[in-house]
Every structure is written in C-alpha cells, then in structure tokens.
C-alpha cells in the first residue's frame, strides 16, 4: 500500500503579503484596465486559470491592449498553442502601446511561442530583460519556467528564489519552486514550499493544484478528493479541479452518477471551442471502463469530426490514437493500422506540438502490427524520428539529460512492445547508465513501459514496483488502457516471482473491468487464459 508523504510541521499563519504595484497598461477603458490589474493579481496569487480568464475579458473590452494579449499568449501557450500564437500576433500588432519593460517581454516571448518553441532562446532573452529590470518578479518567474522546461531544476529554483526575495507573496513562484523540488526528488522540500505558499495566500489554487497532482501520481486518491474539493471551494470554475475530483471519485469506487456529475461540471467550465472535445475524451474513457468498446469507437469518431478543422497535430493525434488503441484492444490490428496510416499521411499539413517532436512515433507500432509497414521500414522511420528529436534539442543548444534519454527510450523503443522478443530488443536499448527521474516527478507511462519490458523479458521482480505504481494510481478514468495493461503485466511479473495469489488477483482485476467487453478484449482473453492455467496448477 502506498504511504502518504509526511506532512510538513504546522507553521504559524501569516497575513497575505501585498504585491508590488504592477505597471498600469495604456487603456482608456476603465473596466479593461481593472480586469488587467485583476488578472496580474490572480497570476501572482497562484490562480493562473483565473488570471487567463480575466485577461481574456480585458482584451475583449479593449482590442488595443497589447500588454493583455502578450500575457494571454504566455499564460495559455502550453494548453492552447495555436490560440496563444494568435494572441501573440495581436500583441505585436499593438506593440506601439507597450512600455519599455513589456517591449522587452514581447521580444523575449517570441522564441517561446514560435514553431517550434525554443526554450533556450526564451531563457537567453529573459536573462537580458532581467538584467535591465532586475527588480521585476514577473520576469524572474518566467525565467524560472524557461529553465524548468529544459529540466534545469536547480537553475529554475535560483530564479524563483530571486523572485521571492523581491516579493515573498508571489504564490506562483512558491508553487513553481515546489514543482522544481519535486522533480529533483525532494518531496519533503516540495511539500514545505506548498505549505509556505498556502500560508502566504490561503486562497491560492496553484499550491493546491500542484499538491493534488503529486498525490494523484502517488495514488493517495482520498487526499486527491479532499484537496480537489478545497480547490473548488476557492475557484468553482476550475475545470482541472472538477476533473481531479472525478478521477478520485472513480478511483475510490463512488457511484457512476457522482463521477459523471463531476465531469459534467468540469466540461461546463472548459472554453466553448474545446468543450465538446474534452467531453468526448471523457466519454470514451467511461465507455472503455465499462467494456463498451463499440460505443467508445463512436465517441472517438465524433471527436475526430469535432477537430477536423483544427490545424495542430495535437488536436488530431489524440482522437486518432484513442481509436487505434481501441481497435488494437478489440483484436483488430488492421483497423488500427488504417487509423495510424491515415494520420501519418495527413500530419505534415498540421503544425507540430509546441514543445516536443511530431507524433510519428506514437502511430508507427500500429502500422507495423497491421503489416502496412515492414520491420525494416519501421526501424528506419523510428531512427529518423529519434534523429529529428535530437536535432531539435541540438538546434536549441539543449543538453540531452537523463530525463530526455528515458523519454526517448519510452516513446521510441518501449511503447510498441508486445512480445518477449520485443521486450528483449527494448531492454538492450534501455538507458540503464542514466538515473531514472525521481518518483515524485515521474510520469506514469514511464513506469508502465519499464514494468512491461521487465515483465515480458522475464525480470519479474524488477517489474513489480513500477507496475504496482501505475495500477494503484488514481488515473484509471484518465487513462483506462494504461492502468488495465499495468494489471495484466503485473500479474505476469507476480507469477514469475512465485506469488500466484497476487498474480490471480491482478488477472481478476483485468477480467472485472473487461471480462464482458463488447465485442472482445484481447487483454481480458490473455488474463483469462493465464488465470485458468494458474488454477489448474493448484
């Protein structure tokens, strides 16, 4: 059973610290000017979603508010890169209204929002801006984020500490520092940063959001639920809080009706242009959890139609990948291959993801399994993708860190593993000479693929830890395929170590979820066969 991380000792409460007076924008619209100040305050107070909503309202009222467009672009780029680039162009168009400091920020942000995004140039230009305006916490927070994007966590912490020395009440700096500490593996220091953040501003949602994500990865679903509810008490319009509540409710066995209500409340708070896609994603997960793969296929097709007019790869890749996963689980590799081939033929017309390589590597295994691509062509396409990724890093002068090597291995060599031969080949390329990212900051898919490769390669003991972490996470509603797959391979790993009772329980969990799947589940069939063989041995 996963243990809850130790709570930092209680600290005496402090009154919220006043923010330094922000620069006032050139706006003749009093309501727009007020919303601009409100947005800056919300950003400082660790409520980036509230800040973005307020700033979007400000620019809607004053179409010439270049400083507002600039911040909307920076604040929303990770979530909505295409829209953020449009806001950046509007900021450029209205740059004559910007002050000297915001002109420096506009110049610094250009490589961040460009295609492809360049975190190194973003950092370099921010350092130049900070040298001109050294007492500006906002610039220092952006500098920390640029360093964090390059996985330079100590350097990011240094920037956040400089911001906090200028403005101890900058909640976003506290929360971002905590996240950086977590990526270094220092969970106690991470929690202490969130505690300091909460004391500084009891109404800050960022600290709660970061803590919820940490607890989510660690599988403490009860605490996820409690903190998500607190988050919603502060910001009822926070769509991620509604979603985390739904994830926790499902993981804890709440009635389906409660889970659906939490999801519906979250959908209602998603911007209108993205709402239907978010809803269809969740409805696919609900159908998959019920074993109703045919309904899930219908939702995936509807999702594809919903995003047909989008021009970014991310928008098209997500429904296509879900559809390919569904067909694979239904034992229809040729149908999965057709979905993959269709995406690969079309993707060059769409813009690449904001901060990573293109989506080729996610679809290649489906084409290979379908027979539309030979093993030699698959190997060549995979090598070409790896080279493109590394070339992007080199072009941005990024050092290839251990986390990068594990990410490459996961996507290029482990994700497509299905057989013992696949696992043996992937094991040979595993970067065992590089330290693993810390568990507190490690993404669950890395654990899944490490565990799967170990299990299929006959290294059961090594597979148990990472697979258990995935199986016991709160992520079933978010990613039903990965969490179910983890249970199947966990059963194999436990079986290999002689824990037949534990293996049987893992296989039974797969059958409980997909034993009556429509039309079929190949994972359930494997689990049923292995469970039958176990029972025959008793």
C-alpha positions as CSV (number, residue, x, y, z in Angstrom):
1,X,0.0,0.0,0.0
2,X,1.4,3.4,-0.9
3,X,2.1,5.6,2.0
4,X,1.1,9.2,2.2
5,X,4.1,11.6,2.1
6,X,4.8,13.1,5.5
7,X,3.1,16.4,6.3
8,X,5.4,19.3,7.0
9,X,5.1,20.6,10.6
10,X,2.4,23.3,11.1
11,X,3.7,26.8,10.8
12,X,2.2,30.0,12.3
13,X,-0.2,31.7,9.9
14,X,0.8,34.9,8.3
15,X,-1.2,37.6,6.7
16,X,-1.1,37.8,2.9
17,X,1.7,39.9,1.7
18,X,0.8,42.9,-0.5
19,X,2.0,42.8,-4.1
20,X,4.3,45.4,-5.5
21,X,2.4,47.9,-7.6
22,X,2.2,46.5,-11.2
23,X,2.7,48.7,-14.2
24,X,-0.6,50.1,-15.5
25,X,-1.4,49.4,-19.1
26,X,-2.3,52.1,-21.6
27,X,-6.1,51.6,-21.7
28,X,-8.8,54.2,-21.9
29,X,-11.4,51.6,-20.9
30,X,-11.7,51.6,-17.1
31,X,-13.2,48.1,-17.0
32,X,-10.5,46.7,-19.2
33,X,-7.8,48.4,-17.0
34,X,-9.4,47.0,-13.9
35,X,-9.6,43.5,-15.4
36,X,-5.9,43.8,-16.4
37,X,-4.9,44.5,-12.8
38,X,-7.2,41.8,-11.6
39,X,-5.5,39.3,-13.9
40,X,-2.0,40.3,-12.8
41,X,-3.0,39.9,-9.2
42,X,-4.6,36.5,-9.9
43,X,-1.4,35.3,-11.6
44,X,0.7,36.4,-8.7
45,X,-1.8,34.8,-6.3
46,X,-1.3,31.4,-8.0
47,X,-4.5,31.2,-9.9
48,X,-3.3,31.1,-13.5
49,X,-6.7,29.9,-14.9
50,X,-8.5,32.8,-13.2
51,X,-5.8,35.2,-14.5
52,X,-6.1,34.0,-18.1
53,X,-9.9,34.3,-18.0
54,X,-9.7,37.8,-16.6
55,X,-7.1,38.9,-19.1
56,X,-9.1,37.5,-22.0
57,X,-12.1,39.5,-20.8
58,X,-9.8,42.6,-20.6
59,X,-8.6,42.3,-24.2
60,X,-12.2,41.6,-25.3
61,X,-13.1,45.0,-23.9
62,X,-10.1,46.8,-25.2
63,X,-8.9,45.4,-28.6
64,X,-5.8,47.6,-28.4
65,X,-4.5,46.2,-25.1
66,X,-1.2,44.8,-26.3
67,X,0.1,44.0,-22.8
68,X,-3.0,41.9,-22.2
69,X,-2.6,40.0,-25.5
70,X,1.0,39.3,-24.6
71,X,0.2,37.8,-21.2
72,X,-2.7,35.7,-22.6
73,X,-0.2,34.3,-25.1
74,X,2.4,33.4,-22.5
75,X,-0.1,32.1,-19.9
76,X,-2.0,29.8,-22.3
77,X,0.7,28.6,-24.7
78,X,1.1,25.2,-23.1
79,X,-2.6,24.5,-23.2
80,X,-3.7,26.2,-26.4
81,X,-0.6,26.9,-28.6
82,X,-2.4,27.8,-31.7
83,X,-4.7,30.3,-30.0
84,X,-1.7,31.7,-28.0
85,X,0.2,32.4,-31.2
86,X,-2.8,34.4,-32.4
87,X,-2.8,36.4,-29.2
88,X,1.0,37.0,-29.6
89,X,0.4,38.3,-33.1
90,X,-2.2,40.7,-31.7
91,X,0.4,41.8,-29.1
92,X,2.9,42.5,-31.9
93,X,0.3,44.5,-33.8
94,X,-0.4,46.7,-30.8
95,X,3.2,46.9,-29.6
96,X,3.3,50.7,-30.0
97,X,1.2,50.9,-26.8
98,X,3.7,48.8,-24.8
99,X,6.1,50.3,-22.3
100,X,9.8,49.6,-22.3
101,X,9.6,46.7,-20.0
102,X,6.7,45.0,-21.9
103,X,8.6,45.5,-25.1
104,X,11.5,43.5,-23.6
105,X,9.0,40.8,-22.6
106,X,7.5,40.8,-26.1
107,X,10.9,40.3,-27.6
108,X,11.8,37.5,-25.1
109,X,8.5,35.6,-25.7
110,X,8.9,35.4,-29.5
111,X,11.1,32.2,-29.4
112,X,8.8,30.7,-26.8
113,X,5.6,30.9,-28.9
114,X,7.3,30.2,-32.3
115,X,7.1,26.9,-34.1
116,X,9.0,25.0,-32.8
117,X,9.3,26.5,-29.4
118,X,12.8,27.4,-28.3
119,X,13.2,27.3,-24.5
120,X,16.9,28.2,-24.7
121,X,16.4,31.4,-26.7
122,X,13.4,32.2,-24.4
123,X,15.7,31.9,-21.4
124,X,18.5,33.9,-23.0
125,X,16.2,36.8,-23.9
126,X,14.6,36.7,-20.5
127,X,18.0,37.0,-18.8
128,X,18.7,40.1,-20.9
129,X,15.3,41.5,-19.8
130,X,16.0,40.7,-16.2
131,X,19.4,42.4,-16.4
132,X,17.6,45.6,-17.5
133,X,14.7,45.2,-14.9
134,X,16.3,43.2,-12.0
135,X,13.6,44.1,-9.5
136,X,10.8,42.5,-11.6
137,X,9.4,39.3,-10.1
138,X,7.2,38.5,-13.1
139,X,10.2,38.3,-15.4
140,X,12.0,36.1,-12.9
141,X,9.1,33.7,-12.7
142,X,9.1,33.4,-16.5
143,X,12.9,32.9,-16.4
144,X,12.4,30.0,-13.9
145,X,9.8,28.4,-16.2
146,X,12.1,28.6,-19.2
147,X,14.8,26.8,-17.2
148,X,12.3,24.3,-15.9
149,X,11.3,23.5,-19.5
150,X,14.9,22.5,-20.1
151,X,14.9,20.2,-17.0
152,X,17.4,22.5,-15.3
153,X,15.7,22.4,-11.9
154,X,18.4,23.9,-9.8
155,X,18.7,26.9,-12.1
156,X,14.9,27.3,-12.1
157,X,14.9,27.3,-8.3
158,X,17.5,30.0,-8.3
159,X,15.3,32.2,-10.4
160,X,12.2,31.5,-8.2
161,X,14.2,32.3,-5.1
162,X,15.2,35.7,-6.6
163,X,11.6,36.4,-7.4
164,X,10.6,35.5,-3.8
165,X,13.4,37.7,-2.4
166,X,11.7,40.6,-4.1
167,X,8.1,39.5,-3.4
168,X,7.6,36.9,-0.8
169,X,3.9,36.9,-1.5
170,X,4.4,35.7,-5.1
171,X,2.4,32.5,-4.9
172,X,3.3,31.3,-8.4
173,X,7.0,31.5,-7.5
174,X,6.3,29.3,-4.4
175,X,4.3,26.8,-6.4
176,X,6.8,26.6,-9.2
177,X,9.7,26.2,-6.8
178,X,7.9,23.3,-5.2
179,X,7.3,21.6,-8.5
180,X,11.1,22.0,-9.3
181,X,12.0,20.5,-5.9
182,X,9.7,17.6,-6.6
183,X,11.3,16.9,-10.0
184,X,14.6,16.7,-8.1
185,X,13.0,14.0,-5.8
186,X,12.9,16.1,-2.7
187,X,9.3,15.5,-1.7
188,X,9.6,17.0,1.8
189,X,11.0,20.2,0.4
190,X,8.3,20.3,-2.2
191,X,5.6,19.9,0.4
192,X,7.2,22.6,2.5
193,X,7.2,25.0,-0.5
194,X,3.5,24.3,-1.0
195,X,2.9,24.9,2.7
196,X,4.7,28.2,2.6
197,X,2.6,29.0,-0.5
198,X,-0.6,28.3,1.3
199,X,0.4,30.4,4.3
200,X,1.3,33.3,2.0
201,X,-2.1,33.2,0.3
202,X,-4.8,30.8,1.7
203,X,-6.8,31.4,-1.5
204,X,-4.1,30.3,-3.9
205,X,-5.2,27.5,-6.2
206,X,-1.8,26.8,-7.7
207,X,-0.4,25.3,-4.5
208,X,-3.5,23.0,-4.2
209,X,-3.3,22.1,-7.8
210,X,0.4,21.0,-7.6
211,X,-0.3,19.1,-4.4
212,X,-3.2,17.3,-6.0
213,X,-1.1,16.3,-8.9
214,X,1.6,15.0,-6.6
215,X,-0.9,13.0,-4.6
216,X,-2.5,11.7,-7.8
217,X,0.8,10.3,-9.0
218,X,1.4,8.7,-5.6
219,X,-2.0,7.0,-5.6
220,X,-3.4,8.8,-2.5
221,X,-6.9,9.2,-4.0
222,X,-8.6,10.1,-0.8
223,X,-6.3,13.1,-0.4
224,X,-6.8,14.0,-4.0
225,X,-10.5,14.1,-3.4
226,X,-10.2,16.3,-0.3
227,X,-7.8,18.7,-1.9
228,X,-9.8,18.9,-5.1
229,X,-12.9,19.9,-3.1
230,X,-10.9,22.6,-1.3
231,X,-9.6,23.8,-4.7
232,X,-13.2,24.1,-5.9
233,X,-14.2,26.0,-2.8
234,X,-11.7,28.7,-3.8
235,X,-12.3,28.5,-7.6
236,X,-15.6,26.8,-8.6
237,X,-14.8,27.4,-12.2
238,X,-11.5,25.5,-12.3
239,X,-12.1,22.7,-14.8
240,X,-9.0,20.8,-13.7
241,X,-10.3,20.6,-10.2
242,X,-13.6,19.1,-11.3
243,X,-11.6,16.6,-13.3
244,X,-9.4,15.6,-10.5
245,X,-12.4,15.2,-8.3
246,X,-14.0,12.9,-10.9
247,X,-10.7,10.9,-11.1
248,X,-10.6,10.5,-7.3
249,X,-14.3,9.6,-7.0
250,X,-13.9,6.9,-9.7
251,X,-10.7,5.5,-8.1
252,X,-12.4,5.3,-4.7
253,X,-15.5,3.5,-6.1
254,X,-18.0,6.3,-5.9
255,X,-21.3,5.8,-7.8
256,X,-21.0,6.4,-11.6
257,X,-23.6,9.2,-11.3
258,X,-21.3,11.2,-8.9
259,X,-18.4,10.7,-11.3
260,X,-20.4,11.9,-14.2
261,X,-21.7,15.0,-12.4
262,X,-18.1,16.0,-11.5
263,X,-17.1,15.5,-15.2
264,X,-20.1,17.5,-16.4
265,X,-19.3,20.4,-14.1
266,X,-15.8,20.4,-15.5
267,X,-16.9,20.3,-19.1
268,X,-19.1,23.4,-18.4
269,X,-16.0,25.4,-17.4
270,X,-13.9,24.5,-20.5
271,X,-13.8,27.2,-23.2
272,X,-16.6,26.7,-25.7
273,X,-14.4,25.8,-28.6
274,X,-12.7,23.0,-26.7
275,X,-15.6,21.8,-24.6
276,X,-17.0,19.1,-26.9
277,X,-13.6,17.5,-27.4
278,X,-13.0,17.3,-23.7
279,X,-16.4,15.8,-23.2
280,X,-15.8,13.2,-25.9
281,X,-12.4,12.2,-24.4
282,X,-14.0,11.5,-21.0
283,X,-17.0,9.7,-22.6
284,X,-14.5,7.4,-24.4
285,X,-12.9,6.6,-21.0
286,X,-16.2,5.9,-19.4
287,X,-17.2,3.6,-22.2
288,X,-13.8,1.9,-22.1
289,X,-14.1,1.3,-18.4
290,X,-17.5,-0.3,-19.0
291,X,-16.0,-2.5,-21.7
292,X,-18.3,-0.9,-24.3
293,X,-15.7,-0.6,-27.0
294,X,-18.2,-0.1,-29.7
295,X,-19.6,3.0,-28.0
296,X,-16.1,4.2,-27.4
297,X,-15.4,3.9,-31.1
298,X,-18.4,6.0,-31.9
299,X,-17.2,8.7,-29.5
300,X,-13.7,8.6,-31.0
301,X,-15.1,9.1,-34.5
302,X,-17.2,12.0,-33.2
303,X,-14.1,13.5,-31.7
304,X,-12.3,13.3,-35.0
305,X,-15.1,15.1,-36.7
306,X,-15.1,17.8,-33.9
307,X,-11.5,18.7,-34.5
308,X,-11.5,18.3,-38.3
309,X,-10.9,22.0,-38.9
310,X,-8.0,22.4,-36.4
311,X,-4.5,22.9,-37.8
312,X,-2.4,21.4,-35.0
313,X,-1.2,17.8,-34.8
314,X,-2.1,17.5,-31.1
315,X,-5.8,18.0,-31.8
316,X,-5.9,15.3,-34.5
317,X,-3.4,12.9,-32.8
318,X,-5.4,12.4,-29.6
319,X,-8.6,11.0,-31.0
320,X,-6.8,9.0,-33.7
321,X,-4.5,7.4,-31.0
322,X,-7.6,6.6,-28.9
323,X,-9.2,5.0,-31.9
324,X,-6.1,2.9,-32.7
325,X,-5.9,1.8,-29.1
326,X,-9.5,0.7,-29.2
327,X,-9.1,-1.3,-32.4
328,X,-6.0,-3.0,-31.0
329,X,-7.7,-4.0,-27.8
330,X,-10.6,-5.3,-29.9
331,X,-8.2,-7.6,-31.7
332,X,-8.5,-5.6,-35.0
333,X,-4.9,-4.7,-35.8
334,X,-5.6,-3.9,-39.5
335,X,-8.3,-1.4,-38.5
336,X,-5.8,0.2,-36.0
337,X,-3.2,0.2,-38.8
338,X,-5.6,2.0,-41.1
339,X,-6.2,4.7,-38.5
340,X,-2.4,5.1,-38.0
341,X,-1.6,5.2,-41.7
342,X,-4.3,7.8,-42.3
343,X,-2.9,10.1,-39.6
344,X,0.7,9.6,-40.8
345,X,-0.3,10.6,-44.4
346,X,-2.1,13.7,-43.2
347,X,0.1,15.0,-40.3
348,X,2.6,17.0,-42.3
349,X,-0.2,19.6,-43.1
350,X,-0.7,20.3,-39.4
351,X,1.6,22.3,-37.1
352,X,3.8,20.2,-34.7
353,X,3.4,20.2,-30.9
354,X,4.5,23.3,-29.1
355,X,7.4,21.9,-27.2
356,X,8.1,18.3,-28.5
357,X,8.6,16.4,-31.7
358,X,5.9,15.3,-34.1
359,X,3.5,12.4,-33.4
360,X,5.0,9.9,-35.8
361,X,6.4,7.6,-33.2
362,X,3.0,7.0,-31.5
363,X,1.5,5.6,-34.6
364,X,4.3,3.6,-36.1
365,X,3.7,0.4,-34.0
366,X,0.1,0.2,-35.2
367,X,1.3,0.3,-38.9
368,X,3.9,-2.3,-38.2
369,X,1.4,-4.7,-36.5
370,X,-1.1,-4.2,-39.3
371,X,1.5,-5.2,-41.9
372,X,1.4,-2.0,-43.8
373,X,5.0,-1.3,-42.8
374,X,7.8,-3.8,-42.8
375,X,10.1,-4.2,-39.8
376,X,12.9,-2.6,-41.8
377,X,10.8,0.4,-42.7
378,X,9.6,0.6,-39.1
379,X,13.2,0.6,-37.8
380,X,14.2,3.3,-40.3
381,X,11.2,5.5,-39.5
382,X,11.9,5.2,-35.8
383,X,15.6,6.1,-36.2
384,X,14.6,9.1,-38.3
385,X,12.2,10.3,-35.6
386,X,14.8,9.9,-32.9
387,X,17.3,11.9,-35.0
388,X,14.7,14.7,-35.6
389,X,14.1,14.9,-31.8
390,X,17.8,15.1,-31.0
391,X,18.3,17.6,-33.8
392,X,15.7,19.9,-32.3
393,X,17.4,19.7,-29.0
394,X,20.8,20.4,-30.5
395,X,19.4,23.3,-32.5
396,X,18.1,24.8,-29.3
397,X,21.5,24.2,-27.7
398,X,19.8,21.9,-25.2
399,X,21.9,19.4,-23.3
400,X,20.4,15.9,-23.6
401,X,19.8,15.0,-20.0
402,X,18.9,11.6,-18.4
403,X,15.2,12.5,-18.4
404,X,15.5,13.1,-22.2
405,X,17.1,9.7,-22.7
406,X,14.4,7.9,-20.7
407,X,11.7,9.9,-22.6
408,X,13.3,8.8,-26.0
409,X,13.5,5.2,-24.9
410,X,10.0,5.1,-23.6
411,X,8.5,6.6,-26.8
412,X,10.8,5.0,-29.4
413,X,11.6,1.6,-28.0
414,X,9.3,0.6,-25.2
415,X,5.8,1.9,-26.1
416,X,5.4,-0.6,-29.0
417,X,6.5,-3.7,-27.1
418,X,4.0,-6.6,-27.1
419,X,6.1,-9.8,-27.2
420,X,9.0,-11.3,-25.3
421,X,11.2,-10.7,-28.4
422,X,10.1,-7.0,-28.5
423,X,10.9,-6.7,-24.8
424,X,14.4,-8.3,-25.3
425,X,15.2,-5.8,-28.0
426,X,13.9,-2.8,-25.9
427,X,15.8,-4.0,-22.9
428,X,19.0,-3.8,-24.9
429,X,18.4,-0.1,-25.5
430,X,17.2,0.8,-22.0
431,X,19.4,3.7,-20.7
432,X,20.4,1.9,-17.5
433,X,23.5,4.1,-17.3
434,X,21.3,7.1,-16.7
435,X,19.5,7.7,-13.4
436,X,15.7,7.4,-13.5
437,X,13.7,10.6,-13.0
438,X,12.5,10.7,-9.3
439,X,9.2,9.0,-8.5
440,X,7.7,12.3,-7.3
441,X,8.1,13.8,-10.7
442,X,8.0,10.7,-12.9
443,X,5.2,10.3,-15.4
444,X,3.2,7.0,-15.1
445,X,3.7,5.9,-18.7
446,X,7.5,5.6,-18.0
447,X,6.7,3.2,-15.1
448,X,4.3,1.3,-17.3
449,X,6.8,0.7,-20.1
450,X,9.7,-0.1,-17.7
451,X,7.5,-2.6,-16.0
452,X,6.1,-4.1,-19.2
453,X,9.6,-4.6,-20.7
454,X,10.8,-6.2,-17.5
455,X,7.8,-8.5,-17.2
456,X,8.0,-9.7,-20.8
457,X,11.8,-10.1,-20.5
458,X,11.4,-12.4,-17.6
459,X,12.6,-10.0,-14.9
460,X,9.5,-10.2,-12.7
461,X,11.0,-8.8,-9.5
462,X,12.2,-5.6,-11.3
463,X,8.7,-5.2,-12.9
464,X,6.6,-5.3,-9.8
465,X,7.4,-1.9,-8.4
466,X,6.7,0.3,-11.4
467,X,3.7,-1.7,-12.5
468,X,2.2,-1.5,-9.0
469,X,2.6,2.2,-9.0
470,X,0.6,2.5,-12.2
471,X,-2.1,0.0,-11.2
472,X,-2.7,1.7,-7.9
473,X,-2.7,5.3,-9.2
474,X,-5.8,7.5,-9.4
475,X,-5.5,7.5,-13.2
476,X,-8.0,4.8,-14.4
477,X,-10.6,7.3,-15.6
478,X,-7.9,9.4,-17.3
479,X,-6.1,6.5,-19.0
480,X,-8.1,3.2,-18.7
481,X,-5.8,1.5,-21.2
482,X,-2.6,2.0,-19.3
483,X,-4.0,1.2,-15.9
484,X,-5.6,-2.1,-17.2
485,X,-2.5,-3.0,-19.1
486,X,-0.4,-2.5,-15.9
487,X,-2.6,-5.0,-14.1
488,X,-2.1,-7.6,-16.8
489,X,1.7,-7.3,-16.8
490,X,1.7,-7.1,-13.0
491,X,0.1,-10.5,-13.0
492,X,2.8,-11.8,-15.2
493,X,5.5,-10.3,-13.0
494,X,4.0,-11.7,-9.8
495,X,3.5,-15.1,-11.5
496,X,7.2,-15.1,-12.4
497,X,8.2,-14.5,-8.8
498,X,6.0,-17.3,-7.5
499,X,3.3,-15.0,-6.0
500,X,0.4,-16.9,-7.6
501,X,-2.2,-15.4,-5.3
502,X,-1.1,-11.9,-6.2
503,X,-1.0,-12.8,-9.9
504,X,-4.5,-14.2,-9.8
505,X,-5.8,-11.1,-8.1
506,X,-4.2,-8.9,-10.9
507,X,-5.7,-11.1,-13.6
508,X,-9.1,-11.0,-11.9
509,X,-8.9,-7.2,-11.8
510,X,-8.5,-7.2,-15.6
511,X,-11.4,-9.5,-16.0
512,X,-13.6,-7.4,-13.7
513,X,-13.0,-4.5,-16.0
514,X,-13.1,-6.1,-19.4
515,X,-14.2,-9.7,-18.9
516,X,-17.5,-8.9,-20.7
517,X,-16.2,-6.3,-23.1
518,X,-18.0,-5.8,-26.4
519,X,-17.1,-7.1,-28.9
520,X,-13.9,-8.6,-27.2
521,X,-10.8,-7.6,-25.2
522,X,-7.5,-9.3,-26.0
523,X,-6.2,-8.3,-22.6
524,X,-9.1,-10.0,-20.9
525,X,-8.5,-13.1,-23.0
526,X,-4.9,-13.2,-22.0
527,X,-5.8,-12.7,-18.4
528,X,-8.5,-15.4,-18.5
529,X,-6.1,-17.9,-20.1
530,X,-3.3,-17.2,-17.6
531,X,-5.8,-17.3,-14.7
532,X,-7.1,-20.6,-15.9
533,X,-3.6,-22.0,-16.1
534,X,-2.9,-20.8,-12.5
535,X,-5.9,-22.5,-11.2
536,X,-5.0,-25.7,-13.0
537,X,-1.7,-25.7,-11.1
538,X,-3.3,-25.5,-7.7
